[in-house]
Amino acid sequence: MIDTRLAGRTVLVTGGSGNVGAAISRAFAAEGARVAVHYLAQDSPAPEHVEWAHITPASSAAAELAAELGNGSFAVSADLAEPDGPRRLVQAVVEQAGSVDVLVNNAAHCELPDSVDSLTAGSLERHYRVNAIAPAVLITEAVRTRSEGEQLSVVNITTDAARAFPGQTGYGTSKAALEALTRSMALDLAARGVRVNAVAPGPVQTGWIGAEEIDAVTAIVPMGRVGEPDDIADAVVFLASHQARWITGQVLQVAGGHAL
Protein backbone atom coordinates (compact mmCIF):
# COMPACT_ATOMS: atom_id res chain seq x y z
CA MET A 1 0.00 0.00 0.00
CA ILE A 2 1.46 3.34 -1.06
CA ASP A 3 -0.66 5.71 1.02
CA THR A 4 -3.30 4.33 3.35
CA ARG A 5 -4.47 7.89 4.15
CA LEU A 6 -4.75 6.92 7.80
CA ALA A 7 -2.25 9.42 9.18
CA GLY A 8 -3.90 11.73 11.67
CA ARG A 9 -7.08 9.68 11.76
CA THR A 10 -8.57 8.42 15.04
CA VAL A 11 -8.93 4.65 15.28
CA LEU A 12 -10.89 3.00 18.10
CA VAL A 13 -9.77 -0.60 18.65
CA THR A 14 -11.90 -2.47 21.17
CA GLY A 15 -9.94 -5.04 23.12
CA GLY A 16 -6.93 -3.21 21.75
CA SER A 17 -4.43 -3.76 24.54
CA GLY A 18 -3.37 -7.37 24.01
CA ASN A 19 -2.81 -10.17 21.51
CA VAL A 20 -4.51 -9.52 18.14
CA GLY A 21 -5.89 -6.21 19.38
CA ALA A 22 -2.42 -4.94 20.25
CA ALA A 23 -1.11 -5.98 16.84
CA ILE A 24 -3.97 -4.08 15.19
CA SER A 25 -3.26 -1.02 17.34
CA ARG A 26 0.43 -1.09 16.40
CA ALA A 27 -0.36 -1.52 12.70
CA PHE A 28 -2.57 1.58 12.66
CA ALA A 29 -0.05 3.60 14.65
CA ALA A 30 2.62 2.64 12.10
CA GLU A 31 0.43 4.39 9.50
CA GLY A 32 0.39 7.56 11.58
CA ALA A 33 -3.03 7.08 13.15
CA ARG A 34 -4.05 8.07 16.66
CA VAL A 35 -5.29 4.91 18.41
CA ALA A 36 -7.85 4.78 21.20
CA VAL A 37 -6.82 1.55 22.93
CA HIS A 38 -9.93 0.16 24.60
CA TYR A 39 -9.59 -2.23 27.51
CA LEU A 40 -11.77 -3.82 30.17
CA ALA A 41 -10.62 -2.54 33.53
CA GLN A 42 -12.01 -5.41 35.58
CA ASP A 43 -13.65 -8.58 34.33
CA SER A 44 -16.57 -10.08 36.22
CA PRO A 45 -15.92 -13.43 37.92
CA ALA A 46 -16.83 -16.48 35.86
CA PRO A 47 -19.86 -18.51 36.99
CA GLU A 48 -19.27 -21.87 38.64
CA HIS A 49 -17.88 -24.50 36.22
CA VAL A 50 -17.24 -21.81 33.56
CA GLU A 51 -13.86 -20.58 32.37
CA TRP A 52 -13.24 -17.28 30.59
CA ALA A 53 -11.21 -18.20 27.50
CA HIS A 54 -9.94 -14.64 26.92
CA ILE A 55 -7.67 -13.11 29.53
CA THR A 56 -7.94 -9.34 29.74
CA PRO A 57 -4.65 -7.41 30.12
CA ALA A 58 -4.51 -4.99 33.05
CA SER A 59 -5.13 -1.28 32.61
CA SER A 60 -1.40 -0.66 32.89
CA ALA A 61 -0.87 -2.71 29.70
CA ALA A 62 -3.25 -0.46 27.78
CA ALA A 63 -1.58 2.71 29.07
CA GLU A 64 1.88 1.36 28.25
CA LEU A 65 0.81 0.37 24.75
CA ALA A 66 -0.77 3.78 24.10
CA ALA A 67 2.48 5.48 25.18
CA GLU A 68 4.44 3.18 22.88
CA LEU A 69 2.19 3.95 19.91
CA GLY A 70 2.57 7.72 20.06
CA ASN A 71 0.58 9.93 17.65
CA GLY A 72 -1.57 11.09 20.55
CA SER A 73 -2.81 7.56 21.24
CA PHE A 74 -4.56 6.94 24.55
CA ALA A 75 -6.14 4.19 26.62
CA VAL A 76 -9.87 4.15 27.37
CA SER A 77 -11.88 1.73 29.48
CA ALA A 78 -15.43 0.43 29.10
CA ASP A 79 -17.36 -2.73 29.91
CA LEU A 80 -19.02 -3.68 26.62
CA ALA A 81 -21.24 -6.21 28.38
CA GLU A 82 -23.06 -3.34 30.10
CA PRO A 83 -26.01 -1.91 28.16
CA ASP A 84 -24.60 1.63 28.23
CA GLY A 85 -20.95 0.62 27.88
CA PRO A 86 -20.64 1.01 24.08
CA ARG A 87 -22.28 4.45 24.06
CA ARG A 88 -20.07 5.72 26.86
CA LEU A 89 -16.97 4.35 25.11
CA VAL A 90 -17.65 6.24 21.87
CA GLN A 91 -18.53 9.37 23.83
CA ALA A 92 -15.22 9.19 25.74
CA VAL A 93 -13.21 8.82 22.52
CA VAL A 94 -15.03 11.67 20.80
CA GLU A 95 -14.52 13.94 23.81
CA GLN A 96 -10.78 13.29 23.77
CA ALA A 97 -10.07 12.98 20.03
CA GLY A 98 -12.98 14.75 18.34
CA SER A 99 -14.18 11.85 16.22
CA VAL A 100 -14.00 8.14 15.46
CA ASP A 101 -12.74 7.73 11.89
CA VAL A 102 -12.10 3.98 12.05
CA LEU A 103 -13.83 1.53 14.37
CA VAL A 104 -12.37 -1.94 14.87
CA ASN A 105 -14.73 -4.23 16.78
CA ASN A 106 -12.13 -6.66 18.09
CA ALA A 107 -13.21 -7.24 21.71
CA ALA A 108 -14.85 -10.61 22.23
CA HIS A 109 -16.30 -12.85 24.87
CA CYS A 110 -15.47 -16.54 24.77
CA GLU A 111 -16.13 -19.03 27.52
CA LEU A 112 -15.69 -22.75 28.04
CA PRO A 113 -17.40 -25.14 27.98
CA ASP A 114 -19.51 -23.90 25.06
CA SER A 115 -21.08 -27.07 23.72
CA VAL A 116 -24.72 -28.02 23.19
CA ASP A 117 -24.60 -30.01 26.43
CA SER A 118 -23.43 -26.99 28.45
CA LEU A 119 -25.61 -24.41 26.70
CA THR A 120 -27.54 -22.05 28.97
CA ALA A 121 -29.46 -18.83 28.42
CA GLY A 122 -26.83 -17.07 30.51
CA SER A 123 -23.91 -18.26 28.39
CA LEU A 124 -25.68 -17.26 25.18
CA GLU A 125 -26.50 -13.83 26.57
CA ARG A 126 -22.90 -13.23 27.67
CA HIS A 127 -21.57 -14.13 24.22
CA TYR A 128 -24.14 -12.09 22.30
CA ARG A 129 -23.84 -9.00 24.49
CA VAL A 130 -20.15 -8.52 23.70
CA ASN A 131 -19.82 -10.21 20.31
CA ALA A 132 -22.94 -8.95 18.53
CA ILE A 133 -24.92 -6.36 20.49
CA ALA A 134 -21.98 -4.16 21.53
CA PRO A 135 -20.55 -3.91 17.99
CA ALA A 136 -23.99 -2.94 16.65
CA VAL A 137 -24.34 -0.16 19.22
CA LEU A 138 -20.74 0.98 18.73
CA ILE A 139 -21.30 1.34 14.98
CA THR A 140 -24.54 3.22 15.57
CA GLU A 141 -22.88 5.62 18.02
CA ALA A 142 -19.87 6.16 15.76
CA VAL A 143 -22.21 7.07 12.91
CA ARG A 144 -24.32 9.32 15.11
CA THR A 145 -21.37 11.30 16.48
CA ARG A 146 -19.47 11.87 13.22
CA SER A 147 -19.59 15.22 11.49
CA GLU A 148 -21.63 15.59 8.31
CA GLY A 149 -19.67 14.35 5.30
CA GLU A 150 -16.98 12.59 7.32
CA GLN A 151 -16.21 9.10 6.16
CA LEU A 152 -16.15 6.21 8.59
CA SER A 153 -14.69 2.74 8.14
CA VAL A 154 -15.71 -0.17 10.36
CA VAL A 155 -13.89 -3.50 10.54
CA ASN A 156 -15.46 -6.25 12.61
CA ILE A 157 -13.34 -9.17 13.81
CA THR A 158 -15.25 -12.43 13.50
CA THR A 159 -13.87 -15.97 13.27
CA ASP A 160 -14.02 -18.94 10.98
CA ALA A 161 -15.81 -20.61 13.90
CA ALA A 162 -18.79 -18.63 12.59
CA ARG A 163 -18.96 -21.17 9.76
CA ALA A 164 -18.72 -24.31 11.88
CA PHE A 165 -16.71 -25.10 14.96
CA PRO A 166 -17.81 -27.99 17.21
CA GLY A 167 -17.81 -27.10 20.86
CA GLN A 168 -18.18 -23.32 20.35
CA THR A 169 -21.92 -22.87 20.07
CA GLY A 170 -22.38 -19.48 21.72
CA TYR A 171 -19.12 -18.03 20.46
CA GLY A 172 -19.52 -19.26 16.89
CA THR A 173 -23.16 -18.26 16.49
CA SER A 174 -22.63 -14.82 18.04
CA LYS A 175 -19.79 -14.21 15.59
CA ALA A 176 -22.04 -15.41 12.74
CA ALA A 177 -24.50 -12.74 13.89
CA LEU A 178 -21.66 -10.21 13.66
CA GLU A 179 -21.03 -11.27 10.05
CA ALA A 180 -24.72 -10.79 9.27
CA LEU A 181 -24.56 -7.39 10.95
CA THR A 182 -21.60 -6.51 8.72
CA ARG A 183 -23.63 -7.10 5.57
CA SER A 184 -26.78 -5.44 6.91
CA MET A 185 -25.10 -2.25 8.11
CA ALA A 186 -22.94 -2.05 4.97
CA LEU A 187 -26.11 -1.80 2.91
CA ASP A 188 -27.82 0.63 5.27
CA LEU A 189 -24.83 2.96 5.58
CA ALA A 190 -23.18 2.87 2.15
CA ALA A 191 -24.98 5.97 0.91
CA ARG A 192 -23.70 7.88 3.95
CA GLY A 193 -20.05 7.19 3.15
CA VAL A 194 -19.69 4.49 5.81
CA ARG A 195 -17.99 1.21 4.91
CA VAL A 196 -18.49 -1.90 7.05
CA ASN A 197 -16.34 -5.00 6.53
CA ALA A 198 -15.10 -7.92 8.59
CA VAL A 199 -12.00 -10.06 9.00
CA ALA A 200 -12.49 -13.70 9.97
CA PRO A 201 -9.28 -15.14 11.45
CA GLY A 202 -8.40 -18.81 11.49
CA PRO A 203 -6.20 -20.40 14.20
CA VAL A 204 -3.97 -17.58 15.46
CA GLN A 205 -1.27 -18.14 18.05
CA THR A 206 -1.99 -15.85 20.96
CA GLY A 207 -0.74 -18.27 23.59
CA TRP A 208 -3.67 -20.68 23.51
CA ILE A 209 -1.93 -23.27 21.30
CA GLY A 210 0.43 -25.31 23.47
CA ALA A 211 3.61 -27.00 22.26
CA GLU A 212 1.85 -30.36 22.32
CA GLU A 213 -0.98 -29.04 20.13
CA ILE A 214 0.88 -26.97 17.56
CA ASP A 215 1.47 -29.84 15.11
CA ALA A 216 -2.18 -30.90 15.19
CA VAL A 217 -3.41 -27.35 14.60
CA THR A 218 -0.86 -26.72 11.85
CA ALA A 219 -1.98 -29.91 10.10
CA ILE A 220 -5.49 -28.53 9.52
CA VAL A 221 -4.25 -25.29 7.93
CA PRO A 222 -3.60 -25.78 4.18
CA MET A 223 -0.84 -23.15 4.10
CA GLY A 224 1.08 -25.13 6.71
CA ARG A 225 1.32 -22.74 9.66
CA VAL A 226 -0.83 -21.15 12.31
CA GLY A 227 -1.56 -17.46 12.05
CA GLU A 228 0.21 -14.64 13.84
CA PRO A 229 -1.50 -11.48 15.14
CA ASP A 230 0.22 -9.41 12.44
CA ASP A 231 -1.50 -11.50 9.74
CA ILE A 232 -4.83 -10.23 11.02
CA ALA A 233 -3.65 -6.68 11.67
CA ASP A 234 -2.42 -6.20 8.10
CA ALA A 235 -5.79 -7.28 6.69
CA VAL A 236 -7.64 -4.92 9.04
CA VAL A 237 -5.50 -1.94 8.04
CA PHE A 238 -6.09 -2.73 4.36
CA LEU A 239 -9.88 -2.78 4.77
CA ALA A 240 -9.77 0.52 6.65
CA SER A 241 -7.44 2.16 4.13
CA HIS A 242 -8.02 4.27 1.04
CA GLN A 243 -7.03 1.26 -1.08
CA ALA A 244 -10.27 -0.46 0.01
CA ARG A 245 -12.43 2.60 -0.64
CA TRP A 246 -14.95 0.69 -2.84
CA ILE A 247 -15.13 -2.40 -0.65
CA THR A 248 -17.99 -2.84 1.80
CA GLY A 249 -20.09 -5.66 3.22
CA GLN A 250 -17.29 -8.22 2.84
CA VAL A 251 -16.07 -10.90 5.25
CA LEU A 252 -12.39 -11.50 4.49
CA GLN A 253 -11.22 -14.86 5.74
CA VAL A 254 -7.59 -14.63 6.90
CA ALA A 255 -6.92 -18.21 7.81
CA GLY A 256 -4.36 -19.81 5.52
CA GLY A 257 -7.12 -21.77 3.81
CA HIS A 258 -8.56 -23.17 7.05
CA ALA A 259 -12.30 -23.88 7.11
CA LEU A 260 -12.94 -23.06 3.48
Secondary structure, 3 states (H helix, E strand, C coil): CCCCCCCCCEEEECCCCCHHHHHHHHHHHHCCCEEEEEECCCCCCCCCCCEECCCCCCHHHHHHHHHHHCCCCEEEECCCCCCCHHHHHHHHHHHHHCCCCEEEECCCCCEECECHHHCCHHHHHHHHHHHHHHHHHHHHHHHHHCCCCCCEEEEEECCHHHCCCCCEHHHHHHHHHHHHHHHHHHHHHHHHCEEEEEEEECCECCCCCCCCCHHHHHHCCCCCCCECHHHHHHHHHHHHCHHHCCCCCCEEEECCCCCC
